[in-house]
Amino acid sequence: MYLPILKNRRFLIILLFQIVHIYSVNAIQQGASLTKDTLIVNKLNEKAPTFWSSKPDSTLRLAKRALEISTNLGFMKGQMVAYRNLGIGYYEKGQYTAAAQSYKEAVSLAEILGNDAYKAQLHSNVSMPYLALGAHDEALENLYTALEIAEKNDLTNTIAHANHNIGMVYHYQFKNDEAIAFYEKSRHLYESNGDTTRSTFILGNIAHLYLKKSDFKKAKEFYLQSLALAEKQDNKKAIGNALQSLGAFFMEQKDTETALHYFLRAKETLESTGEQTEYLRLMNNLATCYLEVGDTNTAYTYAAKSNKLANEQQQFYYIQTSAQQLSDLYEKKGNYRMAMHYLKKAALASDSLYSRQNREELVRMEEKYKYRKGLEQTSFLHNMQLKRQNQWLYAAIVLVCILVIIALLFASNIRQKRRTNLILKETNVFFEEQNAKLEASNHFKEQLISLVAHDIRHPIVSLQNVLFLFENKHLSPIEIQQLMSSSHKDVNNLIPLIDDLLLWVKLQLNYAQLQKISFSIQEVSQSIVELYQQKAHHKNIQLIIEPTINTQVYADKEAVATVIRNLVDNGIKFSKPGGSVRIRTTPTAGDGRVTIHIADTGIGMSAETIENLFTTPNYARRLGTNNEEGSGLGLQICIHYLQLNNSKLFVKSILGRGTSFWFEIDTVEQL
């Protein structure tokens, strides 16, 4: 009864896997092909802007190729960047209407993609051809849109770019102070973001404005700054721009010889870049300059070039000025027919310049219409593409979801088991570590109790025997004297032992209360040296405090003194006659602490002794070079006190040559 159902299920599962496999293979193949082509588009779009100032024709060729490939692929981001690059190329060629249209196409694609960074940058870019066309309102509308998006998304470079272009609008409107303020803000933003490449042009623009304000000193200062920065960056277009601006500045100052020098340098530089807009302005300036010096033949050559370029670029201002120059030159030559011909051209260009606002309004309306139609068409194509993709995706999603649910159930079960095992493992490790610490602590205390019991019992028993003999008068006066001397020595050794033991017990029971204060570490060291000077002198050992600056530290003074006393006492104990114990204080690099070193020239320690020094009392409890005894508790007390003062004890030793202990404490300056 259940056999047919079982077979059907197996058949469905096999069919399901086959469909998923076929779809996956197709998707991989399509994805690989698409990835390869999009990489080509990205490379073309990346390369195109690199020629914007030197070879704008190359920028246009690469951008058109990228647009063609990305359109065929339906690769919208590639289309958007390609349109942006076309705008850059057309603008540099002086084809401002085409530049504005290309930027607008890029803006519409950025809006569809929801890419705010590109959208802000493109709104700022499209303002430039509008500005060149005289459409100041349209330029400002795009710039403030760019500024709003950029500030919302914290896009520093785009904010700087928009501020610069707003400055240019006010520059063209002769609002000099407003323009300077926006230029300076833009330069500050670029340079604060590590970008100085734009500063050359901005400095030049600021200089133009100061020249208009007749502030010649500041104008010259900014022109020279612009040139120096451009030469430092080896930016040919910027160098040409700066040189031409300096030429115009000296023309304004009636220094035609210096002006001509800068103009000719600018000509050589700009001709190597292929840039047309600045070159047109240069031809006009050279014609004017040669007219001033009376070289009419050369002036005619540059005026003719200026007129030809101005007509090609439809720059009515330069058509007017160059035609006026040619008219004046022909009049000087006595060719009144040609003089009248160019005078008419100048008048016609002047009329065209004034009526241009109406034509530009028509251009703007036409571009807005094209923009809306392009947006509708792009949106339609995008929706169709999404619809085709969704048809494939929906079928795959339903099938994949079934497999994912099954996989998730298995994965959830596995994760739960792993989580439980991990918790158990961590718990076992924790208990093992705690057991190890307890065993080590108990072992230490057992050894310590055994040693202390022996050291305390031995002198007391000896003293008891002496008193018994003395009481029963079994000893001669000489023997009494010898035994009393020996007992006195035992009692003297017993007192430090009891003191150390009581201090150690107090630390173990957490009765020690810190009282951190500010004090001089040199004064504490000096008092300890004075305390141990007699003991060291008795053993012919030098106690030395190395000279250093007076350092105020912040710690428990008694705790630090106890640590230094124990370490100095150990240094004397394990040094041979003629040796030395040195105390040295040095600043710790970078953390506002000081390091206190106590070093001796004693018998030193082996690597095994150092390894067990802080954990096993037997290693810490050794006889000195004169058989001085110790409890082994001194180092434990040092460790505890240093831990309470946020420090740690370090040791370095060479067997037979000496030992150095050191630790760090906070200074007052660190607080």
C-alpha positions, 0 to 999 in steps of 0.5 A: 500500500505504501510502496507506490507513495514511497516510489513517487517521493523518491522520483520527486526528490530526484527530479528536484535535484536535477532541476536545481543542478541545471539551473545552477550550471546555467546561472554559473555560466551566465554569471561568469560571462557577465562578470568578465564583460563587467570587468571590461566596462569597469576598466574602461570607465576607470581609464577614461577620466585619466585623460580628461585634461590632457587628451579629452578625445581619448576620454570620450572614446573610452567612455563611448565604448564602455557605454556601448558594452554596458548597455548591451549587458544591461549593466546600469552602474557601468552606464552611469559611470560611462555617461559621467565620463562623457560629461567630463570629456564633452565639457573639456572639449567645450561642448557644454550642451552635450556635457549637460545631457550626459551628466543628466543621463548619469543622474537618472541612472544614479537615482534608479540605483539609489546610489547617493554618493554618485547622485550627489557628485553628478548633481555637482558635475552637471552645474559646470556646463550649465554655468558655462551656458549661463544658466546660473539658476539651474546650476545653483539648483543642482549644486544645493541638491548635491550639497544636501545629499553629500552633507546627509551622507558625510561625503567630504569630497563632494561637499568640497566640490559643490562649495567650489562650484557655488563659488564659481557661480557667484564668481560669474555673477561678480559677487566677489566676497561670497565667491571667495568664502565658498572657494576658501571653504572648498579648499579647506575641505579638500586639504583636510581630506588629504587632496591638494590637487584641486587647490591650484585651480581654487587658488587661481580663482581666489586670485582672480577675485582679489584682482577684480577687487584691485587688491594686487598684493593678495592677487599676486600672492595667490597666483604664485601659490597656485603656480608653485603647487601646480609645478609641485604636482606636475599638473600640466593643465593647472600649470598652464592655467596658473601661468596664463593667470599670471600673464593676465595679472601683469597685463593688468599692471601694464607690465607687458614684457613680464605678461608675454613671458608667462603667456608664452610659457602657458602656450607651450604647456597647454599645447601639450595637453590638448585642452581647448577652453583655456587655450582659447582664452590664451590666444585672446590674451596673446593677441591683446598682449602683442597689440600692446607691444605693437607687434601687429603681425603676431597679434593678427596670428593669435587673433585669427586663431582665437576667432577660429576656436571661439567659432568652433566652441560657440563662445560668443564672448571670445568671438566678439573680442577676437573679431574686434581685435581683427577689425582693429588690426585690419583698420591699422593695415588700411584694409577697411573692407575686412575691418568692417567685416569683422566689426559686423561679426563683433556686433553680431556676437555681442547681440547673440551674447545678450539674446543667448539667455532666451536660447539657453532657456529653450535648451534647458526646457529641451534637456528637461524633456529629454531627461524625463523621456530618458528616465521613463525609458530607462525605468521601463527597460530596467523593469523588463530586465528585472521581470525576466530575472525574477521568473528564473529566481522565483522557480529556484527560490521555491525549490531551494527553500525546501532544501534550506529548511531541511538543512536548517533543521539538521544544522540546528540539531548539530549546533545544539549538540555542539553548544552543549558539548562546549559548555560541558568542556568549558565547565570541566576546564574551569573546575580542573584549573580551580582544583590545580590552584587549590592543590598548589596552594595547599601544597605550598601551605603544607611545606610552609607549615612544616618549615615554620614549625621546625624553625620556631620549635628549634630555638624555643627547645634550645632555649628551654634546655639552656634554662633547664641546665642553668636552673640546675647549675650543671654548667660552668660560667664559661659554658653558660656564656657560650650557650646564652650567646647561641640562644641569643642568636637563635632568638634574634633569628626567630623574631624576623621569622615571626614578623614575616609569618604574621605579615603573611597570615595578615595578607592571606586573611585580606586584613591588609588595607592599602593607603595610597599616597604620593611620596618620593621613591628616592627618600624611601630608598635612602632610608632603607640604605641607612637602615641596612648600612651597618649590616652591609658594612659588617659583611664588607658589602657596598650599598649604592643608590644610583643617582637619578631624578627625584620621582614622586610615585603614587602607592602604599608607602609601607608596602613599597618600603617592605618590598625594597627592604626584603629585596635589599636584605636578600641582596646582602644575605646572598652577596660575598664580602667585597660585593655590592647591592645597587638600587636604581630607579628608571622611567618606564617608556610610554606608560608614565610608571617607574621601574625600581631595580635591586641588583646584587653581585652575589651567588646568583640562581640556577634556572630551576631555582628561578622557575620554582622561586615563587611557588615552593618555599624550599627554593626561597628558603636558602642559607646566605653566604655567611650561613644566614637563615631565612623563612622563605616568606619574604618573596611571598610578602613582596608578591602580595604587596605588589599585587595590591599596588597593581604591579608584579615582581620580575627576576633575572639571575646568572649563577655565580654572577648575581641577581636582579629583581625589579618591579614597576609602580605608578607615578603622580604624573600618570594620574 
